Amino acid sequence: MFYRNPELYEKYRPQTLDELVGRESLVNYIKSHLGDPNYGRDALMFVGESGTGKTTTARIIGSLYADQDTAAFDYREFPGARIGTIDIVREDISYWIRTYPMGKKWKVLVIDEAQGMSQPAKEAFLDLIENSPEHRLFIFTATRTAEGKIPFSKPLTSRFKVFPFDPLPAWAVATFLQRVAAGEGWGTVPSDVIQTIILEAQGNLRNAIQMLEMRRFETGTVLPQAVMDAFQRFKTIYGKKEPDDQRVQALRTCGVLWKRFQDELARGGSAPSTAYGEIVQGFEALARTLEAP
């Protein structure tokens, strides 16, 4: 649907440790080790449900440990499902991890959704982690099994410092949603709308953002920027396609909506308004009409 903006999650994805709300124990652990000259090797495992920030956190930490100027050489990220044979670990990954960093910091290896690796590949990491040179950081992200267990053997798990990524607490989701709403010019989201989203999203930030986007007009008012963004998205997606009778009519209606926006802007200025919300809804209704088979 047109109202779904897949870039929103990426746009507001946390970029620093301090933006990782609800992950204080992990943040404190990393901060206590950064810069410690006696801290020579580590392996971290983030275990939790989808949308709880495992991959985001791994990338933030990786950016802190790998030299930014040589990150292309000193940072590698693999989807677990791509590591189907033991040879990939013993040859490709092992060779890379044992070479010296190109920069002045660490070499960082992230295995995302590591439960997707074959069993021989998982076990091959036992020796690799234990016998790798210093200044090497391994990060696994993984989803628990249906029974709630960590999907690795005890010997392998023992090589890691395991951090559970439970669903984010309600206050953390609320803080994040208000940040998105403010950044997108949607105004302050009423507490009852926030609470409904929190209950439905169950700590999954990706889902929470999608729900916020669908419910944003329940706030009653939006800023003019939201209209301009909706207009630009509509023109970008539909304005360049081959014209037909339906598209020509939709573009005419788009022009009428834009004229209404200009009139409202002249009268009300940049203050939030329900009229702006209605105009954005008009753009989205047009888009749904064009998307219909």
C-alpha positions as CSV (number, residue, x, y, z in Angstrom):
1,M,0.0,0.0,0.0
2,F,1.1,3.5,-0.7
3,Y,1.0,4.6,2.9
4,R,3.7,2.1,3.8
5,N,7.1,3.8,3.6
6,P,9.8,1.0,3.8
7,E,12.5,3.6,4.2
8,L,11.2,4.8,7.6
9,Y,12.8,2.0,9.6
10,E,16.1,2.6,8.0
11,K,15.8,6.4,8.3
12,Y,15.4,6.2,12.1
13,R,17.5,3.1,12.7
14,P,19.8,3.9,15.8
15,Q,23.3,4.9,14.8
16,T,25.0,5.2,18.2
17,L,25.2,3.2,21.5
18,D,23.3,6.0,23.3
19,E,20.4,5.6,20.8
20,L,19.9,1.9,21.8
21,V,17.1,2.5,24.3
22,G,16.3,-0.5,26.4
23,R,19.7,-2.2,26.0
24,E,21.5,-0.6,28.9
25,S,23.3,-3.7,30.1
26,L,24.9,-4.3,26.7
27,V,25.8,-0.7,26.2
28,N,27.4,-0.5,29.6
29,Y,29.4,-3.7,28.8
30,I,30.7,-2.3,25.6
31,K,31.6,1.1,27.0
32,S,33.5,-0.5,29.9
33,H,35.7,-2.4,27.4
34,L,36.3,0.2,24.7
35,G,39.8,1.6,25.1
36,D,40.8,-1.1,27.6
37,P,44.4,-2.1,26.5
38,N,43.9,-5.5,28.2
39,Y,40.7,-6.3,26.2
40,G,42.1,-8.4,23.3
41,R,39.4,-10.7,22.0
42,D,35.6,-11.1,22.4
43,A,32.6,-12.9,21.1
44,L,29.1,-11.6,21.6
45,M,25.7,-13.3,20.9
46,F,22.5,-11.4,20.6
47,V,19.5,-13.7,20.9
48,G,15.9,-12.5,20.4
49,E,12.9,-12.1,18.2
50,S,12.8,-10.2,14.9
51,G,12.6,-6.4,15.1
52,T,14.3,-6.1,18.5
53,G,17.5,-4.5,17.2
54,K,20.0,-7.4,17.0
55,T,21.4,-6.6,13.6
56,T,21.3,-2.8,14.2
57,T,23.2,-3.3,17.5
58,A,25.8,-5.6,15.9
59,R,26.5,-3.0,13.2
60,I,26.9,-0.1,15.7
61,I,29.3,-2.1,17.8
62,G,31.2,-3.2,14.7
63,S,31.6,0.4,13.6
64,L,33.2,1.3,17.0
65,Y,35.7,-1.5,16.9
66,A,36.7,-1.5,13.2
67,D,38.7,1.4,11.8
68,Q,36.4,3.4,9.7
69,D,39.0,4.2,7.1
70,T,39.6,0.4,6.5
71,A,36.2,-0.9,7.3
72,A,35.9,-2.5,3.9
73,F,38.8,-4.7,4.8
74,D,38.3,-5.1,8.6
75,Y,34.6,-5.6,8.9
76,R,32.6,-8.5,7.4
77,E,29.0,-9.5,7.7
78,F,27.5,-12.8,6.6
79,P,23.9,-14.0,6.6
80,G,24.0,-17.3,8.5
81,A,22.1,-19.1,5.7
82,R,25.0,-18.5,3.3
83,I,27.4,-20.5,5.5
84,G,26.3,-23.9,4.5
85,T,29.6,-25.8,4.6
86,I,32.4,-26.1,7.0
87,D,34.9,-25.0,4.3
88,I,33.6,-21.5,4.3
89,V,34.5,-21.2,7.9
90,R,37.8,-23.1,7.8
91,E,39.1,-21.5,4.6
92,D,37.5,-18.1,3.7
93,I,36.5,-16.8,7.2
94,S,39.5,-18.3,9.0
95,Y,42.0,-16.9,6.6
96,W,40.4,-13.5,6.8
97,I,40.1,-13.4,10.6
98,R,43.8,-14.4,11.1
99,T,45.2,-11.7,8.9
100,Y,46.3,-8.4,10.5
101,P,43.8,-5.5,10.5
102,M,44.5,-2.9,7.8
103,G,43.7,-0.2,10.3
104,K,44.7,0.5,13.8
105,K,41.8,-1.2,15.5
106,W,40.0,-4.6,15.3
107,K,38.7,-7.0,12.8
108,V,35.0,-7.6,13.3
109,L,32.9,-10.5,12.0
110,V,29.1,-10.4,12.2
111,I,27.1,-13.5,11.4
112,D,23.5,-12.4,11.1
113,E,20.7,-14.9,11.9
114,A,23.5,-17.4,12.7
115,Q,21.1,-20.2,13.5
116,G,20.9,-20.6,9.7
117,M,24.4,-22.0,9.5
118,S,24.9,-25.8,9.0
119,Q,25.8,-27.7,12.1
120,P,29.4,-28.4,11.0
121,A,29.8,-24.7,10.2
122,K,28.6,-23.8,13.7
123,E,31.0,-26.2,15.4
124,A,33.9,-25.0,13.2
125,F,33.7,-21.6,15.1
126,L,34.7,-23.3,18.3
127,D,38.4,-23.5,17.4
128,L,38.3,-20.3,15.4
129,I,37.0,-18.1,18.3
130,E,39.3,-19.7,20.8
131,N,42.5,-19.5,18.8
132,S,42.1,-16.4,16.8
133,P,44.6,-13.5,17.2
134,E,43.9,-10.6,19.6
135,H,41.7,-7.7,18.6
136,R,39.1,-9.9,16.9
137,L,35.4,-9.4,17.6
138,F,32.8,-12.1,16.7
139,I,29.1,-11.1,16.9
140,F,26.3,-13.7,16.3
141,T,22.7,-12.7,16.0
142,A,20.2,-15.4,16.4
143,T,16.5,-16.2,16.9
144,R,15.6,-18.7,19.6
145,T,14.0,-22.1,18.7
146,A,10.3,-22.7,19.0
147,E,11.0,-24.1,22.5
148,G,12.7,-20.9,23.5
149,K,16.3,-22.3,23.5
150,I,19.5,-20.8,22.1
151,P,20.1,-22.7,18.8
152,F,23.7,-23.6,19.4
153,S,25.5,-26.3,21.4
154,K,26.6,-25.6,24.9
155,P,30.3,-25.7,24.0
156,L,29.8,-23.1,21.3
157,T,27.5,-20.9,23.4
158,S,30.1,-20.9,26.2
159,R,32.5,-19.0,23.9
160,F,30.1,-16.1,23.8
161,K,28.9,-13.4,26.1
162,V,25.1,-13.9,25.5
163,F,22.8,-10.9,25.6
164,P,19.1,-11.6,25.4
165,F,17.2,-9.3,23.1
166,D,13.7,-9.4,24.8
167,P,10.9,-7.3,23.3
168,L,11.6,-3.7,24.0
169,P,9.9,-2.2,27.1
170,A,6.9,0.0,26.5
171,W,8.7,3.2,27.4
172,A,11.4,2.5,24.8
173,V,8.9,1.8,22.0
174,A,7.0,5.0,23.0
175,T,10.2,7.1,22.9
176,F,11.1,5.8,19.5
177,L,7.6,6.3,18.0
178,Q,7.5,9.9,19.2
179,R,10.9,10.5,17.7
180,V,9.7,9.2,14.3
181,A,6.4,11.2,14.5
182,A,8.3,14.4,15.3
183,G,10.9,13.8,12.6
184,E,8.2,13.2,10.0
185,G,6.1,16.2,11.0
186,W,3.2,14.1,12.3
187,G,2.9,16.0,15.6
188,T,2.7,14.5,19.0
189,V,1.0,11.1,19.0
190,P,-1.8,10.7,21.6
191,S,-0.9,8.3,24.5
192,D,-3.9,6.0,23.7
193,V,-2.7,5.5,20.1
194,I,0.9,4.8,21.4
195,Q,-0.4,2.3,23.9
196,T,-2.5,0.5,21.2
197,I,0.6,0.2,19.0
198,I,2.7,-1.0,21.9
199,L,0.3,-3.8,22.6
200,E,0.0,-4.9,19.0
201,A,3.7,-4.6,18.1
202,Q,4.8,-6.6,21.2
203,G,8.2,-5.0,21.3
204,N,9.0,-5.2,17.6
205,L,10.1,-1.7,16.5
206,R,9.8,-2.5,12.8
207,N,6.1,-3.4,13.2
208,A,5.5,-0.5,15.5
209,I,6.7,2.0,12.9
210,Q,4.4,0.4,10.3
211,M,1.5,0.7,12.7
212,L,2.3,4.3,13.5
213,E,2.3,5.2,9.9
214,M,-1.1,3.6,9.4
215,R,-2.5,5.3,12.5
216,R,-0.8,8.7,12.2
217,F,-4.0,10.5,11.2
218,E,-5.6,9.5,14.5
219,T,-3.5,12.3,16.0
220,G,-5.9,14.8,14.3
221,T,-3.2,17.1,12.9
222,V,-0.1,16.9,10.7
223,L,2.5,19.4,9.6
224,P,2.7,20.8,6.0
225,Q,5.9,18.9,5.4
226,A,3.9,15.6,5.5
227,V,1.8,16.9,2.6
228,M,4.9,17.8,0.6
229,D,6.4,14.4,1.3
230,A,3.2,12.6,0.2
231,F,3.0,14.7,-2.9
232,Q,6.6,14.0,-3.8
233,R,6.2,10.3,-3.3
234,F,3.1,10.2,-5.4
235,K,4.7,12.1,-8.3
236,T,7.9,10.0,-8.1
237,I,6.0,6.7,-8.2
238,Y,3.1,7.5,-10.5
239,G,4.0,10.7,-12.4
240,K,6.5,9.0,-14.8
241,K,4.5,6.0,-15.8
242,E,2.8,5.7,-19.2
243,P,-0.5,7.7,-19.1
244,D,-3.8,6.1,-19.5
245,D,-7.3,7.4,-18.7
246,Q,-7.2,6.4,-15.1
247,R,-3.8,7.8,-14.5
248,V,-4.6,11.1,-16.3
249,Q,-7.6,11.5,-14.1
250,A,-5.6,10.7,-10.9
251,L,-3.0,13.3,-11.8
252,R,-5.7,15.9,-12.3
253,T,-7.1,15.1,-8.9
254,C,-3.5,15.3,-7.5
255,G,-3.3,18.8,-8.9
256,V,-6.6,19.7,-7.2
257,L,-5.3,18.4,-3.9
258,W,-2.0,20.3,-4.3
259,K,-4.0,23.5,-5.0
260,R,-6.0,22.9,-1.8
261,F,-2.8,22.5,0.1
262,Q,-1.4,25.8,-1.3
263,D,-4.7,27.6,-0.2
264,E,-4.5,26.0,3.3
265,L,-0.9,27.0,3.6
266,A,-1.7,30.6,2.7
267,R,-4.4,30.7,5.3
268,G,-2.9,28.7,8.2
269,G,0.8,28.7,7.6
270,S,3.1,26.1,9.0
271,A,1.0,25.2,12.0
272,P,-0.3,21.6,12.3
273,S,-3.8,21.2,10.8
274,T,-6.4,18.4,10.2
275,A,-6.8,19.8,6.7
276,Y,-3.2,18.8,5.9
277,G,-4.0,15.3,7.2
278,E,-7.1,15.1,4.9
279,I,-5.0,16.1,1.9
280,V,-2.4,13.4,2.5
281,Q,-5.2,10.9,2.8
282,G,-6.4,12.1,-0.5
283,F,-3.0,11.4,-2.1
284,E,-3.0,8.0,-0.6
285,A,-6.5,7.2,-1.8
286,L,-5.4,8.1,-5.3
287,A,-2.4,5.8,-5.0
288,R,-4.6,2.9,-3.8
289,T,-6.9,3.5,-6.8
290,L,-3.9,3.2,-9.2
291,E,-2.6,0.1,-7.4
292,A,-5.9,-1.7,-7.7
293,P,-5.8,-4.5,-10.3
